[in-house]
Amino acid sequence: MDSDDDSSHRHRTQVPLRSSSIEIHQNAKWNQTSVTVAGGNGEGNGINQLNCPWGLYVDDDQTVYIAEESNHRIMEWKSGATNGKIVAGGKRNLVNHLNHPDDVIVDEKRDCLIISDYRNKQVVRWPRQNGTRGETIISDISCVGLTMDDIGCLYVVDHDNNEVKRYPIGESQGTLVAGGNGRGSRLDQLSDPYYVFVDRDYSVYVSDNSNHRVMKWEEGATQGILVAGGHGCGSDLTQLDGPLGIVVDNLGTIYVTDRSNHRIMRWPKGSTQGTVIAGGNDLGSQSNQLTYPYGLSFDRQGNLYVADQGNHRIQKFEIE
C-alpha cells in the first residue's frame, strides 16, 4: 500500500471505529442508564468476567474487543453474549504471553488484532481467527494507546518517552508526531500520555494525563494546541482529572474519559469548557455511575462504550 506522505496520493481504506467517520449530532444525548455488555460479574478471570479493562474497540456488528490488563489477555464479546472469548494471551506461562496489554484495535483488512503489549514493550499483530501467538511488529517501546489512520499507518503512544510516533505499514522505525521533548507542560511537551486518536486530516490528539489536558498536534507541527482541559486538575467543566480514552467525531467534537472524575466529557471544537455526557455521579457501580473509566469507543449508530475499569465491566450508553 502506498505510504507516500503526500496526502493527495494516499490510498484510503476503511477506518477503525474510533475514527472521525463517526457522525454524531452536536446536541446528541445518551441514555444515562447504561447497560453492561461485557463483564460485570466481579473481578476475576472467568470467561464471564473482566479484570481491569483498559482499551476497547467496537466493530461493525457491535462485537467488543477488550484489552484486559490484569488478566493479560484480549477478550471478544459478541453483542448480547453473557460470556466472552479469549482471542489473544491469557496464558502467562507461555513464551508468547501478553503482559499487561493496554490497548487493542482490529485491522479489518488483514483480519487481525493489533495489541499494545505494555510490559513486554512491544506492539503485536495477532490473527483474529484462532490465533495462538502474535507477531512483534514494533519493539522496545513503552506502548500504551494506539490507533490506525485510513491508510493503515499505526500511531503508538510511548508512555515513558512522553511521545507519539507514526509507523507506516511494514516499518518498525517510527516518525515523531507529538511530544518527544522530554516530560513537561510546554506546548511541545507531554507528561504521561496514554491514548491517541488521529483524524481525517492526520492531526493527532493525545490524552496528556498528568497535565490534565488533551492536545492536538497537526500533521508536521512542532508543538501542540490545547483543545480540552489544561486548567489544572479538577472537576469544573473547564478541567479534567487524569484524561485517558479519546475519540473525535467528524465535527471535531472531542469525547474524553475523565478518569478521576468518573465521567465522560464532550468538548465541542473550539470550546473552552466541556459537558458531561455520561457518569459524573461520583464513583460507584450503579448503571448511571462509573469508577475510574479508561478506554472509550462508539459504534456506527453513535452508542457509547466505556471501559469501566474499577467495576471490571464494559458499559454501553445508548444514543437517544
N, C-alpha and C positions, 0 to 999 in steps of 0.2 A: 504494500500500500504506500502511496506517495506520502512522504513526510516533509515535503518542502515547506519552509517557514512562510512562504508567500501564500496568504490565506486565499487568494484567488485561484490557486491550484489545488487547494485542499479537497480531498475526496471525503465527503461527509457520510457517516454511517448512522444507523440507529443508535441513539444515545441512551445512557443509563437513566433510570427513573429519578435520579437526583438532579436531572438536567433542567435547563431553562426552557425546555419544550413544554414544561408543565404550565397549563393555563388555569390560573385561579383568579376569580374576580377580586378586585381590590378591596371590596367590602364583604368578602366571604366570611361566614361564621361556621363554627364547628360545634356539634353537639357536645356539651360538657360532660355528659355521662358516657364515658368511654367503655369499650368492650375489650376484654383480654383475648388476644388472638394467638398467643404463644406463652407458655409457662403459666405463672400464677398459681402454682401448686407448691409453693415454698421453695426455698433454696435447696438445690440438690443436683444429682447427675442422672436422674431417670430421664427417659425419653419424653416424659410429660412435664419436665422441669427445666429451669434455667438457673445458672449461677453467674451473676454479674454480666448481663448482656451489655455490649458496648455498641459497635456499629451494626447497622442493618441495611438491607437492600430489599426492595419490593419489585417483583417482576410483573409482566403484563397480566397474569392470571391471579394476582394478589398473593402469590407464594412469597413468604418472607424468609430471607436468609439472614442468620444472626451470628455475629462474631461473639462467642461466649467465652469471655476472657478466663474465668476461673475454672472452667471445665476443659479449656484448651481444645475447643472444637468449634466447628461451624455446623449449625443446625438449619434444616429446611423444614418449614411448617407450611403445609398446604392450607388454602383458605378453608375454614370450617373444621380443620382437624383438631383432635384433642391430644394427639401425640406428634412429636417432631421426629425427624430422621437425621442421624449423624451423616453428614456428607463429606466431612474432612476432619482429620485429627481425632481427638478423644481417647487416644491410646499413648500415654506418655512414656511407656516402656519401649517404644519403637524408635529406631533411629530417625524416622521421618515424622516424628510427632510435631505438633504445633505447641508453642509455648507462649501463652498469653496473647492470643490473636486479638487485635483491637478493631479491625475493620474488614469488610468484605464487600465486593461488588461482583456482578455477573457480567462476563464478556459473552454476550449473546451470540456474536458471530462465530466464536471459537468454542462455544458451549462449555465454558469453564468458569471456575471461580478464581478471583484474584484476591489474595488474602494478605493482610498486613500482619506478619508473624513477629511481634514486637521483641520478645525476649530472645528469639533466635536471630534477630537483627537481619531479617530478610523479607522480601516480598515473594510470595509463592503463587504459581499458577497450578490449579488443581482441577482435574476433569470433573465436570458436574455430575456425570452419569457413572456410577460405580467406580469412582476414582479411589485408589488405595494409597497413593502417595503423590506429593506435589513436586513441582519443578521450580527450583530457585531461579528467578528472573532478575532480581536486584539483590545484591549482597551488601553487608557491612553498613546497614542503615537502621537507625532507631525509629523505625516506621510506626506511625500511629494511623492517622486518617489517610485515605487515598480515594481517588476518583479517576474517571476517564473522560476525555473530551470526545467530540463527534468524529474525530479522525483516528481514534484509537491510542492517542498518547496518554500515558499514565502521569498523574500528579500525586506525589507522595510527600507527606509531612515527615521531616526528620526532626523529631522532638528534641533530641539532645543538642543538635546543632542549630536549633531555632531557625529553620529554613524550610522552604518547599522547593522541590525540583520536578521538572518535567522530563519524562522518558519516552522518546519516540519508540514505535514498535520495533522490537528486536534489539534495542540498545540498553545497556546496563549502566552507562555513564550519563547522568542527567545534567540538565541545564538549570541553573538557579532562576527561579521566577518570583520568589518572595523571601524576605529576610536575608540571612547569611552574613549579617554584620554584627554578630555577637548578640548576646541576650541583653535586652533593654527596651525602653519605651519610646524611643525616637520613631519617626515615621518610616525609617528604613530598617527598623529592627522588630523582632518578635520576642515574646517571652512565654515559653511553654505552649507553643502552638499544638493543636490537636487535630482538628478536622479541616478539610479543604473542599471547596466547590469551584468549578470552572463554568463560565457562561458561554454563550454562543460567540462572543467576541474574544474569547480566550483570556478574559480577565479572571484573576484568581482571587477568591475570597477565603480568608483564613480566620478561624476562631483562635484569637490571641488570648489564651486562657488567663495567664497571670497578669495581663494588662487589662483584663475585663472589657475587651472590645472585639469588634470584627473589623478586619482590614481588607480593603480591596486593592489589588495590585494589577493595574492594566498591563497588557502584553508589552514587554520591553521596558517597563518602568523601573526606576532605581529606588523608588520609595512608594509606600502605600498611601491610601486615602482612608481616613476614618469613616466608616459607614454605619456603625452601631456601637453603643456604649462609649467607653473611653472617658467617662466622668467619675472614675473611681469605682471601687467595689461597693455595691449597694442594691437596694430593691426599688428605688424610684424608677419611673418609666424612662428616664434618661440613662439608666445604669444597667449593668449586667454584673453577675457574680459567678465567675468561672464558666464562661460560654464554651459550648462543645459542638454538637452537631449543627450543621448549617446547610440550608437549601436556598436557592434564589430562583424565583419564577421568571416567566417571560416578560413581566413588567418591571423587573429589577427589585421586587419586594424581597426582603431578607427574612427568612424564618430561622430562628436560632434557639437552641436548647440553653436555657438559663439555669445551669445545673443547681447551684446552691440556693436559688430562689424557687426551685421545684416547679418551674413553669416553662412554657414555650412562648416566645415573643415574636411578633411581626413588626418589622421596620420598613415602612414604605420608602421607596427610593427618594433620597434627599431629605428624609425626615430627621429631626433631631431627637425624637423620642419614639418609643415603640408602644405597642399594645399587647396585652396578654390574650392569647388565643386558646390556651389550654393549661390546666393546672393553676398554680398560683394560690392554692387554698391550703397553704402550709404543707409540710411533708406528711404523707400518710398513704394508706392502701385502699382508700375508697375509690370509686370509679371516677370521681372528679379530682383526684389527687395524684401527684407523682412524688417519688422520692429519689432525688439525685438522678434525673434523667440524663442520658448520654446521646446516642445517635437519634436521628430522625429521618424520615423519608415520606414521600407521598406516592399514592398510586395514580393511575391515569384519570380517575374520577376526582382527584383532589382530596381524598381521605388522608388523614394524617396518622402516621405510625411513629411511636416513640418507644425507644428502649428505656424502660423504667427500671433502671439498674438496681436501685435499692429494694425494689419489690420483686425482682427476678422475674419480670414479665414484659411482654410487648403489648402496648395499649394502642387501640385504634380509635381515633376521634373522627366520626363521620361528618362529612361536609353537609351543611344544611341547604 
